[in-house]
């Protein structure tokens, strides 16, 4: 009887493992951008990009992967994207923070580093890293109005152009983006859902898309699965 019980447990683990592999989920939550750069998903809309000599965080929120950042990119002022507690974990005296203007009041006297204000359409070279800001807004909901001038980012990581969409719907500007890797929200409610994100893939036409903004606050694991099923582009769930 005990032997049968042990066999059943082993079979259960094998089934769970097969399900994870079928989903394509990367248990390390990492993706190799090129020989010199790695991308790490830290949950929700939070990412870290590591080049040979620079560490870049995007929208850190409830992160456990902590090291001093060279650059931090904040897409907008909502608490799950502009988290002061998380910024304190990674911002040092030499850290450069890029953020829209309405984040200024949240930073005042609470976070060190150097704050650089951005708006859509900016192009900057920070610590040798080329960074562009692009529009990020809702078209059929009111959570992220276009007039707020919130942003997504395109980061050149050792020659690989990585697009972090921020909290956005499918917008006309996407057809003009020249990117290799797109990080797209799929959780719905406040952003695109899986079906809408699949349409964004068609507009952007990147080499790889990595879903984000799910399984915390909004969306669930199935949101990423649904997106991968609907998208015509190459999807990596990390």
Sine and cosine of phi, psi and omega as CSV:
sin_phi,cos_phi,sin_psi,cos_psi,sin_omega,cos_omega
0.00,0.00,-0.68,0.73,0.00,-1.00
-0.90,0.44,-0.61,0.80,0.00,-1.00
-0.90,0.43,-0.64,0.77,0.03,-1.00
-0.89,0.45,-0.66,0.75,0.00,-1.00
-0.88,0.47,-0.68,0.73,-0.01,-1.00
-0.91,0.42,-0.66,0.76,0.03,-1.00
-0.88,0.48,-0.67,0.74,0.01,-1.00
-0.89,0.45,-0.64,0.77,0.02,-1.00
-0.90,0.45,-0.70,0.71,0.00,-1.00
-0.88,0.48,-0.68,0.73,0.01,-1.00
-0.89,0.46,-0.61,0.79,0.02,-1.00
-0.89,0.46,-0.69,0.73,0.02,-1.00
-0.91,0.42,-0.63,0.78,0.03,-1.00
-0.90,0.44,-0.64,0.77,0.02,-1.00
-0.91,0.42,-0.70,0.72,0.02,-1.00
-0.88,0.47,-0.66,0.75,0.01,-1.00
-0.90,0.44,-0.65,0.76,0.03,-1.00
-0.90,0.43,-0.63,0.78,0.01,-1.00
-0.89,0.45,-0.68,0.74,0.01,-1.00
-0.89,0.46,-0.70,0.72,0.00,-1.00
-0.91,0.42,-0.60,0.80,0.02,-1.00
-0.91,0.41,-0.54,0.84,0.04,-1.00
-0.95,0.33,-0.36,0.93,-0.04,-1.00
0.98,0.18,0.25,0.97,-0.06,-1.00
-0.96,0.27,0.71,-0.70,0.00,-1.00
-0.99,-0.10,0.92,-0.38,-0.09,-1.00
-0.91,0.42,-0.33,0.94,0.03,-1.00
-1.00,0.05,-0.16,0.99,0.01,-1.00
0.82,0.58,0.69,0.72,-0.03,-1.00
-0.70,-0.71,0.40,-0.92,0.02,-1.00
-0.59,-0.81,0.75,-0.66,0.00,-1.00
-0.99,0.14,0.92,-0.40,0.00,-1.00
-0.97,0.24,-0.67,0.74,0.03,-1.00
-0.22,-0.98,-0.12,-0.99,-0.07,-1.00
-0.89,0.46,-0.37,0.93,-0.09,-1.00
-0.91,-0.41,-0.01,1.00,-0.11,-0.99
-0.62,-0.78,0.62,-0.79,0.06,-1.00
-0.83,-0.56,0.50,-0.87,0.08,-1.00
-0.89,-0.46,0.72,-0.69,0.01,-1.00
-0.83,-0.56,0.79,-0.61,0.12,-0.99
-1.00,0.03,0.81,-0.59,-0.05,-1.00
-0.97,-0.26,0.19,0.98,-0.03,-1.00
0.98,-0.18,0.47,-0.88,0.01,-1.00
0.82,0.57,-0.85,-0.52,0.02,-1.00
-0.95,-0.32,0.31,0.95,-0.10,-1.00
-1.00,-0.06,0.75,-0.67,0.03,-1.00
-0.67,-0.75,0.38,-0.92,0.17,-0.99
-0.79,-0.62,0.73,-0.68,0.11,-0.99
-0.93,-0.37,0.78,-0.62,0.05,-1.00
-0.90,-0.43,0.90,-0.45,0.17,-0.99
-0.99,-0.11,-0.15,-0.99,-0.02,-1.00
-0.85,0.52,-0.59,0.81,-0.09,-1.00
-0.69,-0.72,0.17,0.99,-0.02,-1.00
-0.74,-0.67,0.55,-0.84,0.07,-1.00
-0.87,-0.49,0.85,-0.53,-0.08,-1.00
-0.83,-0.55,0.81,-0.58,0.10,-1.00
-0.96,-0.29,0.56,-0.83,0.09,-1.00
-0.82,-0.57,0.83,-0.56,0.06,-1.00
0.73,0.68,0.82,0.57,0.00,-1.00
-0.90,0.43,0.78,-0.63,-0.02,-1.00
-0.51,-0.86,0.87,-0.49,-0.01,-1.00
0.80,0.60,0.72,0.70,-0.07,-1.00
-1.00,0.00,0.51,-0.86,0.10,-0.99
-0.93,-0.38,-0.35,0.94,0.05,-1.00
-0.99,0.14,0.99,-0.16,-0.19,-0.98
-0.84,-0.54,0.82,-0.58,0.22,-0.98
-0.46,-0.89,0.29,-0.96,-0.04,-1.00
-0.92,0.40,0.78,-0.62,-0.06,-1.00
-1.00,0.01,0.57,-0.82,0.21,-0.98
-0.99,0.13,-0.63,0.78,-0.03,-1.00
-0.66,-0.75,0.65,-0.76,0.15,-0.99
-0.82,-0.57,0.74,-0.67,0.01,-1.00
-0.92,-0.38,0.83,-0.56,0.01,-1.00
-0.90,-0.43,0.81,-0.59,-0.09,-1.00
-0.99,0.13,-0.58,0.82,0.00,-1.00
-0.23,-0.97,0.05,-1.00,-0.24,-0.97
-1.00,0.02,-0.02,1.00,0.03,-1.00
-0.88,0.47,0.52,-0.85,-0.18,-0.98
-0.86,0.51,-0.48,0.88,-0.04,-1.00
-1.00,0.03,0.12,0.99,0.06,-1.00
-0.78,-0.62,-0.55,0.84,0.07,-1.00
-0.90,-0.43,0.98,0.20,-0.09,-1.00
-0.98,-0.18,0.95,-0.32,-0.04,-1.00
-0.88,0.48,-0.66,0.75,0.01,-1.00
-0.85,0.52,-0.64,0.77,0.01,-1.00
-0.97,0.24,-0.59,0.81,0.05,-1.00
-0.88,0.47,-0.60,0.80,0.02,-1.00
-0.88,0.48,-0.47,0.88,-0.02,-1.00
-0.94,0.33,-0.46,0.89,-0.20,-0.98
-0.84,-0.55,-0.20,0.98,-0.05,-1.00
-1.00,0.03,0.82,-0.57,0.11,-0.99
-0.94,-0.34,-0.05,-1.00,-0.04,-1.00
-0.86,0.51,-0.54,0.84,-0.06,-1.00
-1.00,-0.10,0.04,1.00,-0.04,-1.00
-0.95,0.31,0.69,-0.72,0.09,-1.00
-0.97,-0.23,0.81,-0.59,0.00,-1.00
-0.94,-0.34,0.83,-0.56,0.11,-0.99
-0.98,-0.21,0.75,-0.66,-0.05,-1.00
-0.35,-0.94,0.45,-0.89,0.10,-1.00
-0.91,0.41,0.32,-0.95,-0.13,-0.99
-0.87,0.50,-0.53,0.85,-0.07,-1.00
-0.97,0.23,0.01,1.00,0.11,-0.99
-0.99,0.11,-0.23,0.97,-0.13,-0.99
-0.82,0.57,-0.71,0.71,-0.05,-1.00
-0.91,0.41,-0.48,0.88,0.01,-1.00
-0.96,0.28,-0.52,0.85,-0.04,-1.00
-0.98,0.18,-0.47,0.88,-0.22,-0.98
-0.76,0.65,0.92,-0.40,0.08,-1.00
0.95,0.32,0.08,1.00,-0.08,-1.00
-0.92,-0.39,-0.42,0.91,-0.07,-1.00
-0.76,-0.65,0.68,-0.74,0.02,-1.00
-0.99,0.13,-0.47,-0.88,-0.01,-1.00
0.96,0.27,-0.16,-0.99,0.00,-1.00
-0.91,-0.41,0.84,-0.54,-0.01,-1.00
-1.00,-0.04,0.79,-0.61,0.08,-1.00
-0.88,-0.47,0.88,-0.48,-0.03,-1.00
-0.99,0.14,0.64,-0.77,-0.04,-1.00
-0.74,-0.67,0.31,-0.95,0.12,-0.99
-0.58,-0.82,0.24,-0.97,-0.05,-1.00
-0.84,0.55,0.68,-0.73,0.03,-1.00
0.99,-0.13,-0.02,1.00,0.02,-1.00
-0.97,0.24,0.50,-0.86,0.14,-0.99
-0.74,-0.67,0.84,-0.54,-0.06,-1.00
-0.68,-0.73,0.47,-0.88,0.16,-0.99
-0.92,-0.40,0.92,-0.39,-0.05,-1.00
-0.89,-0.46,0.86,-0.52,0.01,-1.00
0.80,0.60,0.58,0.82,0.02,-1.00
0.99,0.14,0.01,1.00,0.00,-1.00
-0.98,-0.20,0.82,-0.57,0.03,-1.00
-0.99,0.14,0.80,-0.61,-0.08,-1.00
-0.73,-0.68,0.76,-0.65,0.09,-1.00
-0.90,-0.44,0.56,-0.83,0.12,-0.99
-0.95,-0.31,0.64,-0.77,-0.03,-1.00
-0.76,-0.65,0.33,-0.94,-0.02,-1.00
-0.89,0.45,0.49,-0.87,0.04,-1.00
-0.51,-0.86,0.93,-0.38,-0.10,-0.99
-0.30,-0.95,0.24,-0.97,0.06,-1.00
-1.00,-0.01,0.54,-0.84,0.07,-1.00
-0.91,-0.41,-0.35,0.94,-0.03,-1.00
-0.76,-0.65,0.35,0.94,0.07,-1.00
-0.43,-0.90,0.21,-0.98,-0.19,-0.98
-0.94,-0.34,0.21,0.98,-0.09,-1.00
-0.97,0.24,-0.48,0.88,-0.05,-1.00
-0.70,-0.71,0.98,0.21,-0.07,-1.00
-0.91,0.40,0.57,-0.82,0.00,-1.00
-0.88,0.48,-0.56,0.83,-0.04,-1.00
-0.92,0.38,-0.22,0.98,0.05,-1.00
-0.96,0.28,-0.24,0.97,0.03,-1.00
0.85,0.52,0.63,0.78,0.12,-0.99
-0.98,0.21,0.24,-0.97,-0.24,-0.97
-0.71,-0.70,0.38,-0.93,0.38,-0.93
-0.95,-0.30,0.17,-0.99,-0.03,-1.00
-0.78,-0.62,0.59,-0.81,0.21,-0.98
-0.89,-0.45,0.89,-0.46,-0.08,-1.00
-0.92,-0.39,0.78,-0.62,0.08,-1.00
-1.00,0.03,0.97,-0.25,-0.01,-1.00
-0.98,-0.21,1.00,-0.05,0.01,-1.00
0.80,0.60,0.64,0.77,0.06,-1.00
0.99,-0.15,-0.18,0.98,0.07,-1.00
-0.98,-0.19,0.85,-0.53,-0.06,-1.00
-1.00,0.00,0.90,-0.44,-0.07,-1.00
-0.95,-0.31,0.83,-0.56,-0.02,-1.00
-0.96,-0.28,0.89,-0.46,0.15,-0.99
-0.98,-0.20,0.90,-0.44,-0.18,-0.98
-0.97,0.24,-0.30,0.95,-0.15,-0.99
0.93,0.37,-0.31,-0.95,0.02,-1.00
-1.00,-0.02,0.98,-0.18,-0.14,-0.99
-0.62,-0.78,0.30,-0.95,0.25,-0.97
-0.99,-0.16,-0.06,-1.00,0.15,-0.99
-0.94,0.33,0.84,-0.54,-0.06,-1.00
-0.81,-0.58,0.44,-0.90,-0.07,-1.00
-0.85,0.52,-0.53,0.85,-0.07,-1.00
-0.88,0.47,-0.39,0.92,-0.08,-1.00
-0.86,0.52,-0.51,0.86,-0.03,-1.00
-0.93,0.38,-0.21,0.98,0.00,-1.00
-0.99,-0.16,-0.03,1.00,-0.05,-1.00
-0.98,0.18,0.70,-0.71,0.07,-1.00
-0.93,-0.36,0.99,-0.11,-0.09,-1.00
-0.68,-0.73,0.39,-0.92,0.05,-1.00
-0.99,-0.11,-0.68,0.73,-0.04,-1.00
-0.82,-0.57,0.78,-0.62,0.00,-1.00
-0.90,-0.43,0.76,-0.65,0.07,-1.00
-0.97,-0.26,0.95,-0.30,-0.17,-0.98
-0.88,-0.47,0.68,-0.73,0.09,-1.00
-0.95,0.32,0.62,-0.79,-0.02,-1.00
-0.74,-0.68,0.02,1.00,-0.15,-0.99
-0.98,0.19,-0.23,0.97,0.01,-1.00
0.96,0.27,-0.20,-0.98,-0.04,-1.00
0.92,0.39,-0.92,0.38,-0.03,-1.00
-0.98,-0.18,-0.24,0.97,-0.09,-1.00
-0.66,-0.75,-0.23,-0.97,0.15,-0.99
-0.86,0.51,0.54,-0.84,0.21,-0.98
-0.99,-0.11,-0.11,-0.99,-0.09,-1.00
-0.87,0.50,-0.70,0.72,-0.03,-1.00
-0.91,0.40,-0.65,0.76,0.01,-1.00
-0.93,0.35,-0.62,0.78,0.03,-1.00
-0.89,0.45,-0.55,0.84,0.06,-1.00
-0.89,0.45,-0.60,0.80,0.07,-1.00
-0.93,0.37,-0.58,0.82,0.06,-1.00
-0.88,0.47,-0.60,0.80,0.06,-1.00
-0.84,0.54,-0.69,0.73,-0.01,-1.00
-0.88,0.47,-0.62,0.78,-0.03,-1.00
-0.95,0.30,-0.64,0.77,-0.11,-0.99
-1.00,0.09,-0.65,0.76,-0.01,-1.00
0.83,0.55,0.81,0.58,0.06,-1.00
-0.99,0.15,0.18,-0.98,0.07,-1.00
-0.96,0.27,-0.59,0.81,-0.04,-1.00
-0.61,-0.79,0.60,-0.80,0.13,-0.99
-0.84,-0.55,0.71,-0.71,0.07,-1.00
-0.89,-0.46,0.87,-0.49,0.00,-1.00
-0.96,0.30,0.50,-0.86,0.02,-1.00
-0.54,-0.84,-0.04,-1.00,0.07,-1.00
0.84,0.54,0.80,0.60,0.08,-1.00
-0.47,-0.88,0.31,-0.95,0.05,-1.00
0.91,0.40,0.25,0.97,0.17,-0.99
-0.41,-0.91,0.84,-0.55,-0.06,-1.00
0.96,0.26,-0.84,0.54,0.03,-1.00
-0.72,-0.70,0.35,-0.94,0.07,-1.00
0.94,0.33,0.07,-1.00,0.03,-1.00
-0.51,-0.86,-0.07,-1.00,-0.03,-1.00
-0.86,0.50,-0.54,0.84,-0.01,-1.00
-0.91,0.41,-0.40,0.92,0.05,-1.00
-0.87,0.50,-0.68,0.73,0.03,-1.00
-0.93,0.37,-0.65,0.76,0.03,-1.00
-0.87,0.49,-0.71,0.70,-0.01,-1.00
-0.89,0.46,-0.67,0.74,0.03,-1.00
-0.87,0.49,-0.72,0.69,-0.01,-1.00
-0.88,0.47,-0.58,0.81,0.00,-1.00
-0.94,0.35,-0.58,0.82,-0.08,-1.00
-1.00,0.04,-0.50,0.87,-0.12,-0.99
-0.95,0.31,0.62,-0.79,0.03,-1.00
-1.00,0.00,-0.17,0.99,-0.02,-1.00
-1.00,-0.09,0.09,-1.00,0.02,-1.00
-0.97,0.26,0.88,-0.47,-0.04,-1.00
-0.93,-0.36,0.77,-0.64,0.10,-1.00
-0.90,-0.43,0.89,-0.46,0.07,-1.00
-1.00,-0.05,0.91,-0.41,-0.02,-1.00
-0.90,-0.43,0.00,0.00,0.00,0.00
